[in-house]
Amino acid sequence: MRFSDYIAAVALVISAFSLYLSWRQYSRDRSHLRLSLRFELTTGQGSSYVLRVVNAGRRTANIDSCYARFRSGRRYPVTDKPMMLEETHATEVSIPLYGFRNSISHPLDLVAFEVRETTGAVHTIKTRKIRSSIRQLWTSEVDWLRQG
C-alpha cells in the first residue's frame, strides 16, 4: 500500500465522524415534546386527566392544539389556545371529564390525547399506560358514592 492509500483511509474515517457529529447536532437542535398523563379523581372541576407537555429539545415548540381521542376513533378538541414552549419549559393542561359527560360513561372511553405542533408534528400519549390506576381510583369512587 502506498502513502496516498493511508491518507484516503484516514480521510474516510474523519468524514464519517464529521457526518455523525453534524447529524447529532441537527437532531438535538429540533423541538422534542415529551408527554405524560395522570388521572386526578377529585379536583375543583371533578375528575380529570392532566396532560403534561415538556419541550426536551433546543428549539421553541409552538403547540397549535390538543385533542382527546375516543374509543370510537372520533377526536374532540380539548384546547385550541396556541402555546409556546421554550427549551426545557413545561405546561399542564387539565382535561375535566364533565366536558365529555354526554360522550363517555367511563374515563377509559378516552383512549389517547394528541398534541399538534404548528409544524404539523403530532405527539400522542395513550391512556392505557395508566389504565390500572384509573380502574382502581374509579371503582373506589363509585363504591364510595354508592355507600354515601
C-alpha positions as CSV (number, residue, x, y, z in Angstrom):
1,M,0.0,0.0,0.0
2,R,1.1,3.5,-0.8
3,F,1.1,6.5,1.4
4,S,-1.8,8.0,-0.5
5,D,-4.0,5.0,0.3
6,Y,-3.4,5.6,4.0
7,I,-4.3,9.2,3.6
8,A,-7.6,8.3,1.8
9,A,-8.5,5.8,4.5
10,V,-7.9,8.4,7.3
11,A,-9.9,11.0,5.3
12,L,-12.8,8.5,5.0
13,V,-12.8,7.9,8.8
14,I,-12.7,11.6,9.5
15,S,-15.5,12.4,7.1
16,A,-17.7,9.6,8.6
17,F,-17.1,11.0,12.1
18,S,-17.9,14.5,10.8
19,L,-21.1,13.3,9.3
20,Y,-22.1,11.7,12.6
21,L,-21.4,14.8,14.5
22,S,-23.4,17.0,12.2
23,W,-26.4,14.6,12.2
24,R,-26.3,14.6,16.0
25,Q,-26.2,18.4,16.2
26,Y,-29.1,18.6,13.8
27,S,-31.2,16.1,15.7
28,R,-30.6,17.9,19.0
29,D,-31.5,21.3,17.5
30,R,-35.2,20.4,17.0
31,S,-38.1,20.8,19.3
32,H,-39.0,17.5,21.0
33,L,-42.1,17.2,23.1
34,R,-42.5,14.7,25.8
35,L,-45.9,13.9,27.1
36,S,-47.0,12.4,30.4
37,L,-50.5,11.8,31.7
38,R,-52.1,11.4,35.1
39,F,-55.6,11.0,36.3
40,E,-57.0,13.0,39.2
41,L,-60.1,11.9,40.9
42,T,-61.1,15.0,42.8
43,T,-60.2,18.4,41.5
44,G,-62.1,21.7,41.6
45,Q,-63.9,20.6,38.4
46,G,-64.4,17.0,39.2
47,S,-62.4,14.1,37.9
48,S,-59.9,15.0,35.2
49,Y,-56.9,14.0,33.2
50,V,-53.9,16.2,33.5
51,L,-51.7,16.3,30.4
52,R,-48.1,17.5,31.0
53,V,-46.1,18.6,27.9
54,V,-42.4,19.2,28.2
55,N,-40.1,20.6,25.5
56,A,-37.0,18.5,25.7
57,G,-35.5,19.9,22.6
58,R,-33.5,23.1,22.0
59,R,-35.8,24.9,19.6
60,T,-39.0,26.6,20.7
61,A,-42.1,24.4,20.3
62,N,-45.3,26.0,19.1
63,I,-48.3,24.0,20.1
64,D,-51.3,24.5,17.9
65,S,-54.0,22.4,19.6
66,C,-54.7,19.4,21.8
67,Y,-57.3,16.7,21.1
68,A,-58.8,13.8,23.0
69,R,-59.4,10.7,21.0
70,F,-62.4,8.4,21.9
71,R,-62.6,4.6,21.6
72,S,-64.8,5.1,18.5
73,G,-61.9,7.0,16.8
74,R,-63.6,10.4,17.0
75,R,-61.5,13.3,18.1
76,Y,-62.6,16.1,20.4
77,P,-60.7,19.4,20.7
78,V,-59.5,19.9,24.3
79,T,-57.8,23.3,23.7
80,D,-57.2,25.4,20.7
81,K,-55.2,28.0,22.6
82,P,-51.7,28.3,21.0
83,M,-48.9,27.7,23.4
84,M,-45.2,28.4,23.1
85,L,-42.7,26.2,25.0
86,E,-39.1,27.3,25.2
87,E,-36.3,24.9,25.8
88,T,-37.0,22.7,28.9
89,H,-40.2,24.5,29.7
90,A,-43.4,22.6,30.6
91,T,-47.1,23.2,30.7
92,E,-50.0,21.3,32.1
93,V,-53.4,21.0,30.5
94,S,-56.3,20.0,32.7
95,I,-59.0,18.0,30.9
96,P,-62.0,17.6,33.1
97,L,-64.4,14.8,32.4
98,Y,-67.5,16.8,32.8
99,G,-66.9,18.2,29.3
100,F,-67.4,14.7,28.0
101,R,-70.4,13.7,30.1
102,N,-72.7,13.1,27.1
103,S,-70.0,11.2,25.2
104,I,-68.4,8.8,27.7
105,S,-69.6,6.6,30.5
106,H,-66.1,5.7,31.9
107,P,-62.8,7.6,31.9
108,L,-61.3,4.8,29.8
109,D,-63.6,5.6,26.9
110,L,-60.9,8.3,26.2
111,V,-58.1,6.2,24.7
112,A,-55.5,8.9,23.8
113,F,-54.5,12.5,23.8
114,E,-52.8,14.3,20.8
115,V,-50.8,17.4,20.8
116,R,-50.3,19.1,17.4
117,E,-47.4,21.5,16.7
118,T,-47.6,24.2,14.1
119,T,-45.0,22.3,12.1
120,G,-47.5,19.5,11.6
121,A,-45.9,17.1,14.0
122,V,-48.4,15.1,16.1
123,H,-47.4,13.7,19.5
124,T,-49.7,11.1,21.1
125,I,-50.0,9.5,24.6
126,K,-52.4,6.7,25.3
127,T,-54.4,6.2,28.4
128,R,-53.6,2.5,28.6
129,K,-50.3,3.4,30.3
130,I,-52.3,4.4,33.4
131,R,-55.3,2.1,32.9
132,S,-54.8,0.1,36.1
133,S,-54.6,3.2,38.4
134,I,-57.7,4.7,36.7
135,R,-59.7,1.5,37.2
136,Q,-58.6,1.3,40.9
137,L,-59.5,5.0,41.6
138,W,-62.7,5.0,39.6
139,T,-64.1,1.8,41.2
140,S,-63.2,3.1,44.7
141,E,-65.0,6.4,43.9
142,V,-68.1,4.6,42.6
143,D,-68.2,2.4,45.7
144,W,-67.9,5.4,47.9
145,L,-70.7,7.2,46.1
146,R,-73.0,4.1,46.4
147,Q,-72.4,3.9,50.2
148,G,-72.8,7.6,50.8
